[in-house]
Amino acid sequence: MRIFLNKIIIASSVLIFLGGCKKLDVVPPSEVAAETFWKTEKDAWLGLNSCYSQLPGFDGYIELATDNSHSQKSWEGPFEAAQLNAISLSDDFGYDYTGIRMQNNFLEKVVGCNMDETLRTRMKAEARFMRAFAYLRLTSYFGKVALVTTVLPYNAPPLPRDPVEKVQKFILDELAEIAEILPKNYTGGYLKEKGRITRSGALALRARAALYFGNFAEAEKSANLVITEGQHKLFRVTSLDAAQQKEADEMDQFIDFAAKGIDKDKYVKGIFSYETLWHGKNAKPDNLEYVVTRSYVADLKQSDFQRYTYIRPSQLVSGYSSLKPVQDLVDAYWDVDGKTVRPLVTAETRATNFAAMEQSVAGLDQTQYIAKVPGLNLKDAPYMTEFRNRDSRLYASILFPFKGWHETDFSGPFYYRWKPAFVNDGNESSSGYSWRKLVSLEPYIAYPGEGWSGDDFPVIRYAEVLLTYAEARLQNTGWDADVQVALNDLRDRCGMPNVPTTMPSKAAALDFVRNERRIELAGEGNRFHDIRRYGATYAASVMNRETFAPNGHSVVKKEWNDRLMLMPIPQTAMDLNPLLKNDQNKGY
């Protein structure tokens, strides 16, 4: 049994692609056994690649448990139940030690490989990074968890959960040590070493962890090292392609550039700088905004099903509209001044305005709709006022009715159309909106009727480091020039005005940074943890709300309970470990 499991662990390594290699070195699983493995440097490489297979990728599903996104499809997991405070012990939010066992196994077995000692130390640091990341995810969801750093025998006695403080200290200490071992960059070698964890990656994860733990001094310190050491920067485009230029020409329907004093060229390039950092040739470890990268290889079906099929609108090929943004997130985007949020429009007013707008295209099929929309006067339509003169990241992130998007793999021009009559068909957005941000434009048809994305994904990007630094420094020092410099880098990239130079209070500054963070990182999986670390009062204020679609339909009536600060230890885990039965998280 033990040998069979080791075969699975080793065999999985041959499917992991570290961007840049042209040919994978494949070892048939039938030729891999524990008795003959862990002898050579090549074995060490393959074993380490199996650890990389556990690096998380796009985490759009956990956004469904927040005020950013929703899915009414029960088969997508327990996330709607989390929005409704209806989760139970049958719901598992990732109480899993598979990756940790693989990483511990590597750390123990690599000692026996005949290889350069410096390389061995570095590879162990990479595996330790994966383990620290796994523990950060576990403790963020469940609080106390058993801290296991060795390969336990299969008949080992059950372990109790360790205190949160012990787990947090382990994570921070590990990442501090790892950062001193890992190189700032990789110069080449076996598999060309693209996408491996660097010193910046360890520091960035440490900054995230410290921020989650409320250790603002360490969060600021680690984030500042990433910034000042200069290995990373935000992605920016310098010119537009034909599809992007077509959309730029239409942006006068949405932004009063002259009246608002907005530089159109900078603003439009900001939209596409933010949007295309996820796409195709930019979605690679060579992108300097990618601090930690989850790599994929499409032709081996090591690809991402969420970012092509599952978050695409139903009007595009293979779109399932399974994960979609909601009105709460739309409302959060700044006005084009970059500092004010608009008064909320009532669901009744929005429904009236939407119905009037729909009358202008009533009875048209999709082809006729696409032909007519460019000629509509959107400026004067009451419904469209909600979407005019807003933060550039809104247009790059969310598809809303009547908005054009031309940089797609769909043939011909595209204008988003929401059809509420088709919501119940399963593939129409129930919220009225669809994601544009993160949607892959270069699919690999892994299975009939389903396109999968082979684009690499930035698990941690430099934008998050800047936000972490700004929030941590604000907590430590206040709203000073350094906070503003970090945030203004983000603003400059997306063509938005600088942040204010003064704030009325620290509380107001924190609210500002929190909203900036929500906008910049929307859809990437951070919001779930942010809501909870801001505290139960904040969580209740944003989650105890009913969300409506443009036609007034109730999408979800979210309900907060303080038990949701942590997820339940699942029943399956308690069945295996009796010590957990009397140590369940509060409220379950």
N, C-alpha and C positions, 0 to 999 in steps of 0.2 A: 504493500500500500504506500509506504513512504517513497519507494523508488518511483512508482507510477506518478505520484504528485510532483516529484522533482522533474520528471520528464515533461509534465505540463508546464512547469515554471520555465524550464530552459527552452522548450520549443517555442513558447510565446515570444521569446526574444528575437527570433529570426524574422518576425513580422514588423518589427519596429524600425521605422525609417528616420534617420537623422539627416535632415535636408542637405543635399549636396552630393550624396553618393549616387552613382549611376547604375550600380548593380549590387543587389543585396547578396550577402553571403549566406545562403540558406543551408541549414542542416536538417535533413529529414528527422522528425521526432523519433522514428523507430531506431535511429542510430545514436540517440542520446540516452545515457543512463548515468546515475549518480556515481557508479563505480569507475567510469571512464572519463567523467567530466571533472572540471575544476583542477586541471593540470597545467594549462597553458595560458599565455596572455590572450589568445583568441577566445578561450573559454571565458575569461574574465570579461571581455568585451560583450560577448553574447549574454552573459549573466547580468551585466549592468543594463543592457538594453531592455531586459525583462523588467527591471525596476522602472525604467522610463515609461514603460507601457502603462504604469499606474498613475502617471502624472495627469491630473484632471484637465479637461478641455473646456469648451463652451458649456456654461452651467445655466442655460436659459430656463431650465425647469424650475429651479429654486426661486426664480423671479415670480413664478406663479403663486407663491405663498406670500406675496407682498402687495403693495398698492401700486406697483408698476405694470403688472401683467396678469393674465387670467387664461384659464382653459376650462371649459365646461365639460371636457371629455374625460370621463372617469378612468379610461385606460391610460391616461397620461401620468397617473400616480396620485399620491395623497395630497397634492398641493392645494386644490380647491378646498379640501377638508381643513387644511391649515388656515385658509382665509376665513372659513366659517366656524373656527374653533370646534371642529368636529373630528379631529384626529384621535386615534385610539391606539392601543398596544399592537394592533395588527398592521399599523403603518410603520415602515422602516425608512428613516431618513439617512441611511448610510452607516449604520452600526456594523462596520466590516473591518476585519483585520487582515484581509487577504494580502494587500500591498505591503503592510508592515511585516508580515511573515516573509514575503519575498525579499524585502530589503534586509531583514535580519539574516536570512539565509545567505544572501550575497556577502554580507559583511563577515560572516563566519567562514564561508567556503573560499573566498578569494585569497585568504591567507595561504592556501595551499598551492596557488598558481605560481609557476615559474615565470617571473616577470620583473621589470624594473620597479624598485621599491618606491621611487617618487611617483611613478604612474599609479601604483597600487594605492598609495595614500590619497592621491587626487580622486581616483575612482571611488574609493570608500567615502570621500566627502560628498560626491554626487549622490550616492545611495543614501547617505545620512540626510541630505537635503530632502529627498523624496519621503523619507520616514518622518522628518519634522513637519513636512507639508501635510502628510496623512494625519498626524496627531493634531495639527492645527484645525483641520476639518472636523475631526472627531470631537475635540473639546469645545469647538464653537457650536456644535449642534447639541451635545449631550452633557457638557460640563465635566464632571468627573469621569475618567476612563482609566482602565488598567494600563499602566506604562510597562510595556514589554520590549526589552532590547536584546533578547536572545531568542533562538529557535527553540520553542518549548516542545517536548515530546508529545505525541498525540494522546498519551494517557496522563498528561500533567493534571494536577488538581486544579479546580477552578480558582480564579484570582479575583480579589475584590477590586473595586474601582479605587484609583488613587486620587488624592485631593487635587482640585483644580490648580492650586498654587504650585504644586509639584510638577504637574504636566506643563504649565506655562513656563516655569523656570527651565525645564528640560529643553523646550522648544527654543527659547531665546539663547540659552547657553550653547546649544548645538549649532545654531545658525551663526552665532558670533565666531565660534571656532572654525566652522566651515568656510566662512568668508575670508579667513586668513590663509586658507589652503588653496582655494580655487583661483585660477588665473582670471585676469581681467578680460581676456579674449583667447580664442584658439587659433593657432596658425596653420593647422592642417594635420593630416595623419590618417590613420585608419578610419575609413568611412567619412573622411574629411571633417569630422567632428562638428558639424553644423548643429545648432540647436541645443548644445549641452549647457549645463548650468555653469554660470560664471560667478565671480565674486559679486557683481552687481545683483545677480539673481538671488543670492543668499541674503544680501543686505536688504533687498526690496521685500523679500518674504519676511525678514525679521521686522522691518518697518510695519508691514501689514499686521503681523502678529502682535507687536507691541501696541499698536493702535487699538486693535480688538480688545486687548487686555487692559486698556486704560493706562498703560505705561507710556505717557506722552514724552518723557525725557528720552527714552530709548527709541521711540518711534521717530522723533525729530532727528536724533543722532544718526540712525541708520539711513533714513531717507536723505539726509543732507550729504552723507558720504556718496550715495549714488549720484546725486546732483553735481557735487563739486569734482568728483573724479572724472566726469565728462565722457563716459563711454556711451551715453544714450542721449537722444533728443527727440522731440516731437516730429512726426511725419508731416511734410508739407508738399503740396503740388506747386509747380511753377507755371504750368500751362494747362489748358483744357482741351480735351478731345472733342470731336464733333457732337457726340451725344450730350456731353456736359455743357457745351456751348449752347445747344438748343434749350436746355433747361435754364441756363443763365439768362437767355433772352426772354424767357417767360417769367422771371422773378420780379419784373416790374409790376406784375399783377399782385404781388404779395408784399413787396417792400417799397416804401416811399423813400427811395434813396436820397434824393435831393432834400426833401423836406426834413428828413431825420438826420441829415449830415453824415450819411453812411457811404463809405468808399465801396462802390459796387464791385470793382474788380477784386479787392481784398476780401470782401464778404463772400462772394461767390466761390472764390478759390478756397475760402475757409470751409464752405459746405463740403467740397470734394476732398479737401485734405483730411477732414474728419471721416468722411464716408469711405474713401478708397484705401485707407490704411488696412482694411480687412480683406481686400480683394486681390486675387490672382498673384501677379508678380510682386505685389507689396506684402502679401501674406507669407513672409519668410523670415527666418532668424536674422537675415541681413538687414531687415528693417530696424533702424536704430531705436524705434519706439518699443520694439519687442524685447522686454527684459527677460522674461521667462516664456518659452515657446513650447506649445504642444504641437509636435510635427505629425503629419499624416502623409500617406502615399496612396493615391486613389486606386492605382491599378492592382493593388493587393487588398483592396476593400478596407484598408486602414483609413477610413474617412468618417466624416461627421454628417450624420443624417439630419441633425437639427437645423443646420444653417442653410440647407437648400430646401428640402421638401417641407419640413415641419413648420418653419416660420414664414414661408412664402404665402402670399395671398392666393386665394383660390382662382383668381383670374389669370395667374401665370401657370405655366406648365408644371404639373406635379405639386401644386400648392395645396397644403392641407389646412392652413390657418389654425394649427393646433395651439400655438403659443402666440398671443397677441397682446400689444399694449392696450392700456385702458385710459379712460378720460382723466383719471387722477394724475397720471404722468403727463398727459398733454397740458393740463392746467399748471404743471410745475415749471414749464419752460419760461425763461425770462422774456420780457419784452425786448425789442431790439436795443433798448438803452442799456441792457445788461445788468439792471439792478432792481427793477420793479416786476412784480407778478400781478397779473390782471385780476380784478374782481371776478368771482366765479359767476358763470352764466347758469341760470336754473335749468333743470332738465326740461321743464315745460317750454321755456323760451327757445332752447336749442331745438327741441322737437318741431316747434312751429316754423322756425327758420329753415330747418332741414327739409321739411315737407314742401315749403315754397321753392327751395332750390331744386328739389327733385322734379318739380313740375316742369322745369325747363328742359328736362331730358326724358320726360315720361314717354314710354312706349318705344324707346330706341333700343336696338340691339347693341351689342358691344362695339361692333364696327362703326355704327352710326354715332354712338356715344363718343368714341375716340375722335371721330371727325368733327363733332360739334363743340366739344369742350374748349379747344383753343380759341374759339371765337366768342366765348361767353365773357361778359363783363364781370369778372369776379370781384373787382374792387368795390362795387356798389351792392353786392349781395349781403344781406344781414348775416346769413349763416357763415360766410367766409371771413367776417371781421374777426372771429376768434383765431384765425390762422394767418392774419396779416401782421407784419411788423413784429416778428418774433425772433427769438434766438436762432441763429443759423443751424444749430444742432437739432432743432425740431424738424427742419426740412430734410436733414440727412438721416434722421432716425426713424421717423414715423410716416407711414402712408395714410393720408386722410382723403376723404372724398373730393374729387375734382382736381387733385394735384397730379401734375405730370412727373413721370420718372422715365428717362429715356436710356439710361445706361444699364440695360437689362439684357438677358439672353432671349427675350420675347421678340418675335419678329414685328417690326414696325413700331410706331410711337405707342406709349402706354400712359393712360390716365386712370388713376385708382377710382374704382366704383364700388360702393357698398350696396349690397342688395339684401335688405333686411328680410325680404320674403323668402330668402334662401338660407337663412341662418340655421334652420333645422336640418339642412341636408348634410351637415357634418363638416363641410369644408368651407363654409363662409364664416368670416369673423363674427363672433357674437358681440364684440365690443364696438364695431364700426371702424376699427383701425387695424393696420397690419404693420409689422416691423419692416423697415427698410434698412436700418443699420444691421450689420452682421450678416445679411442675406448674401449667400455665395452666388456668384454669377457664372462660375465655371464648374458645372456639375460633372460627376462621374455617375453614369447610370449603373449602379451596383446591382439593382434588382428591377425587374420589369415594372414600370410605372413609378419608380422612385429614383430621384436624383440625390446623390450624396456629394458633399463638398470635400475636395481634397486639399483645400486651403489650410495652411497652418494657422494656429490660433494663439494670440498673445495672452497667456494665463495671467501674467502681470505685465502691464505696459507702463511706459514712463509717465503717462498722464496720471496714473494712480499714485505713483511716487510723489509727484508734485502736490497732489491733493493731500496725501498723507502728511507730507512735510508742512503744508500750510495749516492743516487742522491741528497738528501736534504743536507747532510753534505758537499758534494762536492760544492754545491752552496753557502753554508754558510762559509766554511773554506778552501776548496781546496782539492786536491788529497793527503790525509794524510794516516797515518797508520790505522786509524779507518775505513776509506772507504775501504781500501784494506782488512782488516780483514773480513768485512761483505761480500764482493764479493768473497773472497777466501773460505769462508764457502760453497758457492754455487759451486765453482770450485772443491773443495775437494769431495763434494757429487757426482758430475758427472764424477770424474776421470780425470779432465782437469788440466793443469798447473795453478799455481797462476797467478794473474793479474800482470802487470808490476809495479815495485816499483816507477817509475817516469813517468811523462807525459810531453810532450813539452809545453803544454799550458792548460789552463782551458777549452778552446773550444775543444781541442783534448780529454781531459778527459770526457767531457760531451758526445761527440760523442761515446766514448767507452762505457760509462755506458748505454746510450740509446740503443746501439746495444745489449749489454748484457741483458738488460731488454726485448728487443724484442724477443731474442732467448729463454730466460728462460720462458717467459709468453706466448709464441706463441700459438694462438688458444683459449686463455682463455677469450677473450673479452676486454682486456686492450688497445690494439693497437689503436682502434678508438679514444679513449680519449687522448692517448699519442700523436698521430700525431697532434691533434689540440692544445694541450697545449704547444707543442714545437713551435708553431707559424706558420703563413701563409707561410713564406718563406720555412720552413722545409717541410710543407705539400705539397707545390707545387713541391718541389724537388723530393719527393718520389712518388707522385701520378700522375704527368704528364708523364706517361710512358706507353708504350705498352708491354703487357705481352704475351709471346709465350709458346706454348707447345713444347715438345721435337722434334716433327717432323716439327717445324716451323710454325705451325698453330697459328694464332692470337687468343688468348683467350679473351682478353679485352684490349681496348685502354682507359686507365683511363684518366680522365680530371678533374683537380682541378679548383675550383673557390672559392674565399674568402668567398662567402656566406655560404659555407659548414662548416665554423667554428661553426655554429649553425644550427639545423634542423628547418624546418618551423613549425609554429603552424598550425595544420591540419584544414582543412575547417570544419570538423565536430565540432571541439571545437569552432570555430568562429560562427558557426550557433547557438550554445547554449549560447554563451557569446558575445554579440555585442561589449563589451569593447575591445575585442581582435582584432577587424577588423582594427583598426587604430594603433595597437601596434604589428604588425607583425615583425618578425626578418628580418634584412636587406637582400635584394636580392630576396625576395619571393613575 
